[in-house]
Amino acid sequence: MLSSVQVIVRRDYMVVNDYKVRRDELSRVARGDLCRINNSLDMTRTPFPPCIVVDRALLMADVAKSVIVGSAALLFSGSVPFALTTGCLGYTLTKLGHKIKRLVPFYPEALL
């Protein structure tokens, strides 16, 4: 049986099931460090620009979302073709939404 999760949010920490979780700002945790090399290949190869990294992350999220939608459709309907159609349709509509966002002039470029 799953227990309910009690969350109390404070200014500098939050309490989750009697555990305190600190909530520090990212700039404070980074201690002024603006850039860190996380990959050993970054010294020899140029990493992708942020816009490509964000696009790939959004694509992975879209794929995961369509798999979840398709799985839920299969669970509730019991029909494999319906689940596949629902998952593919969800993925297609999400990709269309991202293309529409690119046409909006005030959408921040950093998120594209």
N, C-alpha and C positions, 0 to 999 in steps of 0.2 A: 504494500500500500504506500502510495506516495504521500509524503508530508507536505503541507503547505509551506511556502517560503515567505517569511516575513522580512520585509525590507524597510528600514528606516533610513532616510537620506538626511544627512547633516551637511554642513558647509564644507568641512575638511575630511570627512569620512562617511561611510555608510555602514549600517549594521545589517548583516544578512545572517539570519538564524544564529544569533549570538556571536558572530564573527565580525570583527571590525575590518573594513577594507578601506585603505587610504585613498583619497581622491586628490592627487597632486596634479598640477598643470604640467603639460608636456614640456614646456620651456624650462620649468624648474627641475624636472627630472633629468633633462638633457644637459643641464648646467652650462648653457650657452653654446654647446656644440651644435653647429648647424648641419653638419654632414658627417656621416659615418659610413665607411666601406663595410658592407655586410657580406660581400661575396669575394672570394679570393680571385676571381677572374676580372674584377673591376679594374685592376691595375693594368691588364693587358688588353682588355676589350672595353669599348665604350658602352655603358649601360643604356637601355632604352630611355627615351625622354619620358617625363611623367605622364604626358597625354596617352602614350601607348600603354604604359603600365596600368593606368586607370581604365582604359578601354578593355584590356584583357581581364582585369578584375571584374568589370561589369559584365563581360561575356560569361565568365565563370559563374557569376551570381545568377545570370539569366538561365544558364543551363541547369544549375542546381534548382532554381525555382520551377522550371518546366518539368524536371524529374519529380519534384515533390507534388506538383499539380497532377501529373500523370499517375503517380502512385496513389494519390488520394482518389482520383477518378476510378482507378482499377479497384481500389478497396471498396468504394461505395457502390459501384455499378456492377462489378464482376465481369465487365466486358473489356477484353484486351484492345480491340480496335477503337473503342470509345476512349480508352485511356491514352492510347498513342495519339489519337486525333486531338484530344484535349491538351496533352503536353506539347505537341508541335504547334498548335494554335497559340497557346500561351507564350511560347518562345518567340513566334513570329510577331505577335502583337508587342511584346517587350522590345524587340529589335526595332520595330517601326517607331515605338515611342522614343528610343534613343536617337533615331534619325530626325525625328521632328524636333527634339531638343536642340540639335545642332543648328536648326534654322532660326531658332529664337535668338535675336540679337543680344539680349541682356543676360543670356545664360553664361556663367563664368567659364572662361576658356580652360581654366585649370581642371575643371571637372569633366571635360570632354575627352 
